[in-house]
Amino acid sequence: TDSEGRVGKGEIAPIEWFGSESFDQAFRFCQQLPEQITSDTIFSISDSLPACQFGFESAWESIGGDDSAKLTYPLTYSSLLPAGEGSLSNWKSLWSQGSRTFKWKIGVAPLAEELQIFAQLKQALPPAAKLRLDANAGLTWQEACTWLEVADRDGIEFLEQPLPPNQFDPMLKLSDRFQTPIALDESVATLKQMQQCYQQGWRGIFVVKAAIAGSPRRLREFCQTYQPDIVWSSVFETAIARHFIETRLMAALPPARAAGFGISHWFLDEVQQYH
């Protein structure tokens, strides 16, 4: 709340295991802040607290501003399918609710078993459906090559994070070797990591979890300057952060792929309503 009584809302939603600060670190940072916070305080928050950077900067931007910016393109969502055989039936209810892009987790069960389930899933999905594969950095080089051969054959939209973040160069080689695009996720959790990967030559897809990426102002500048191929993704933030991302970040940038925001069924309805 500013001196004129105008209110700005921000959300701090850390995911420590994915690269942000911990909840306790964010909580301790907030506890030590003075009663009155200035813009200097907000814009000097350390890069080691990316979720706090996002929360405070988004609240600051929202104060008294016109947040009615609208996307100039229809926003579409990617829905997460359960790993394994559960995907073979789960997609139907999501399809009936309007989902046309689906993400399926791989690297969970043995390769041969997953390839068999994948073949059934691909055959079951309507031709209009798009399918993404997410390995969560869980494949070996040979497994990644096998999946990419299948993906090239079957028209998969992209393969997400096939190898661990410390295997950046091998992922560059995979990107050059196969037609199916590769998306970095765990490798680009924060804006600093996005910048590093871009400087090292990554021109594939960036999965952007804005709520833990850091400064939204600098994230917007990075995207406007380099125009990377983006998939906006959720960290299970509520409608407060989602509203900011859609009206202040996505609306300021060119159209992106279907967003990985298809998680509303995990929340109570009121948590997903922006007030």
N, C-alpha and C positions, 0 to 999 in steps of 0.2 A: 504494500500500500504506500503510495507516495504522499507528499505533503498536501495534495489536493483531494485526497481520499480515493484516488483511482486505484483499482486493484489489477494486478497482473498475476497470472497463475503459471507455475512451473512445476515440473515433476522430476524427482530424483529416483531413478530406478536402476540401481547398480546390479551388475552380474559379475561378481569377482572372478569366477572360474572362466569367464570369457574375455577378461582383460581389463575390466574397469576396477575402480576401488571397491572395497567391501562395504556392506551396509554399515558396519561399525565405524569404518573410517569416514564415511559420509556423515554419519550421525555426529561423530565427534567434531568434525569440521563445522557443522551447523551450530553445535552447542557453543563453540568458542567465538562465534561471530558477535559483534556488538549489536545493540538494540536497533541502531540506525545503520543501514547498509548503503554505501555509495556506489556509483558506477565504477569507481577506481577499485573498490573491493571486489566487485563482480568480475571485472575484466582482468584481474590479477590472480584469479584462482588457478592453482597449479595444474599443469597437464596431467599430473598423477591422479587428479580427481575429475575425470572426464564426465561422469554422470552429474556431478555437482556443477561443472561448467555448463552443461546443457540445461539443468534445472533452473539455475539462477539467471542465465542469459535469456532463456525463453520467457521467464517471468518478467524480466526487465523489458524485453521487446514488446510484450503484450500490454504493458501499462499504457492506457490511454490511446493506444494505436488502433488503426483500422485493420482488424483481423478478418475482414470479410473477403479476402482474396480467394478467388475461385480457380480451381483447376481448369485449364482450357481443353482438357481431354478427359474422357470418361475414366474414372479410377476403377481398375480391376484388381482382384485379389487372387493370390495363390493359396490353396487350402492344403494343409498338412495331412497326409495319409499316415495311418499307423504302419510301423515296420512289419514285415512278414505278411502272412496270409490275410491278416485283418484288412489289408488294403483292398482285397478282391471284392469285398462287400461294402466297405465303408464309403467308397467313392460315390455310390449311387445316391445316398441321401444328400451329399454335398452337391452333386450335379443337379439334383432337383431343387436345391436352394439357389442355384445360379452360378456355382463355381464352374469355371472352364479351364483353369490351370491348377495342376496338382503337383505337390512335391512328395517324393517317396524316399525314405531313409534307407541307405544301403550300407554295407560294411558291418552289419549287425550279426547276421547268420552266415554260415559257410557260403562261399561264392556260388557253387553249383546249385544250392538250394535257392538262393536269391535270384539267380538267372532264370530258374524254372518259374518262380512266382512272377518275375517281371514279364516273362513271355505271356503268361495268363492275363496279367493286368493290362498289358498293351493291347492284347486281343479284345479284352472286355470293354476298354474305354472307347467312347464314340470317336469318330475321325476328327471331330472339331476340338477334342481335348488336347491340351498341352501338358506334357509331363516333364518334370525336373527330377534329377537324382541328386541326393545330398549324402555325401560320404562322411561328413564330419571329421575329416582328416584321418579316416580309419582304413585306407587302402594301402597296399604295397604298390610298387611301381608296376609289376606285372598285372595285378588285379585292376589297377587304373587303366592300363592299356586294354585289357579285356572288356571292361565296361565301356570304354570310349569306342571300341570297334562296334559293339552292340548299339551304342548311342548313334553313331554315324549311320548305321544301317536302318535304324528305326525312327530317326528324326526326333531325338530327344532335344528339348529346348536348351538345356545346359547341364553340366555336371559340376556340382558345388563342392569345393574344397576336397579334392581327392586325396591329397597328401598333407602331412603335418606342416605347420607354418615354417619350420626350419628347413623345409625342402622346396624353397622358392624356385631355384634354378631348374630342378626337374619338372616343376609345374609349368614353367615357361616352355620347356621342351615339349611337354604334352600338348600345350596350347598350339604350338607350331606344327605338331605332327598330325593332329586330328582335326576334323571339320567341326565337331561339336564344341561350342564355346565352353570354357571353364570359368567358373565364378569363384573368387576368393571370398571367404567369410571369416574364419578364425584368423586368417593372416592380416585382416584389415579391420579389426575391432574398433580401433581408434583412428582419428584423423591423422595423427602422426604416422601410424602404420600405413594408411592409405597413401600418404605423401611419399613415404619411403618406397613402397612397391611401385608407384607410378614412376618415380625417379630411376628405379632399377629396370624399367622397361615394360611393366605390366600394362597391356592394352586390352585385356579381357574384361570380364564383368566384375564389378565391385558390389558386394552385398553390404549395404549401409544400414547399420543399427544406430540411427541418429541419437537415440536417447542415451547411449553410452559412448558415442564417438567423440564427444568433447564440445568445444565452442560451436554453436550452430551458425554464428556469423562467419567464422573461418571455414566451416564446412561448406556453406553456401558459396563463398568466394572460390574455394577449390573446385567445386563442381561447375561454377559458371566459367572459370578460367580454362579448365581442361576438358569439360564435357565428357566425363567417363560414362561408360555403359553401366547403369545403376539398377540394382534391385533394392528397393526400400524394404527393411525387415524389422520385425517386432522384437522387443525384449520383454514382452508381456507388460508393456506400459498400459496405463489406463487412457481414458478419453482425453485427459488434460494434455498429455504429451502428444497423443495422436493428432489432436486438433491443431497443435502448433506445427507439427511435422507437415501436415497436409496443406495448411494455409500459409505458412511462412517459409517452408523449404521446398516442398514439391511444386507448389504453385509458382515459385520463382525460377523454375528450371524446365528444360525441355521434357517432353513425355518420356516416361520410363516404362520398364517392363511391369507386368503384374506384380503388385506389392505383396510381400510376405506378411500381410496383416490378417490372414484368415484364422484368427485365434479367438474371436469373440465368444465362441461356444464354451470357452474355458472360464468366462467371467459371469458374475451376476449382471443382469441387464443394466442396473443403475450405475455400475462401474464404467460402462461403455457409453454413458450419456454425458455430453459436455454441457456444463451449465455456466 
